[in-house]
């Protein structure tokens, strides 16, 4: 703990062995007070040995539209990572939790609840989305499409910052703004607020997040830090805390040493 906490962000590609090694080495070298991960309570519980529920069992607990969105996203994710020759059963989040357990460090769960994200996604995604996507793609023209494809082929091993995946994020924002707001922007703001709450408590944090969230979280942290600097010194601590944000409450867990492979969410 320090008077003013610190945050070390480790931008990662979830299924890359290179990034798993980077996550482990950063946590071991930094020895933070807390390791923050891009998980919520539900996904974290499924990571631990005592929770053996399958993705199908999770889907059964969700409303039909939300369950459908969850199932589709999971199938797409599995297909993509296997096309790249990666192991969809081992992730950077698993490496982060295991390393935290090894060093007896608590884990902070900074992501939004998966059910909320999928519910919002189900509300925004309908049968009209595919025609919209086709029309937006056609408006790009062949030259721009070729340029975007070139930008998207960055080797995973070369990704060290959010800057490296920003072309892919901007491509998604152009073609699927409905999904980008829910899957990227909203979660960036939430994770940034929770990290800021930890920093305000004086915690030194290593935060392991997908590279696509790096820049958005960084912007949120900068905005919140600037707001703290500009805050009215005469305002009461109670008023300041209430205005800070109720959803900045951060679940903290003490990880078990024995964990299963993290489920794909």
Beta strands, then each sheet from edge to edge (+ up, - down):
strand 1: 6-12
strand 2: 34-37
strand 3: 106-109
strand 4: 204-210
strand 5: 251-253
sheet 1: 1+ 4+ 2+ 3+ 5-
end
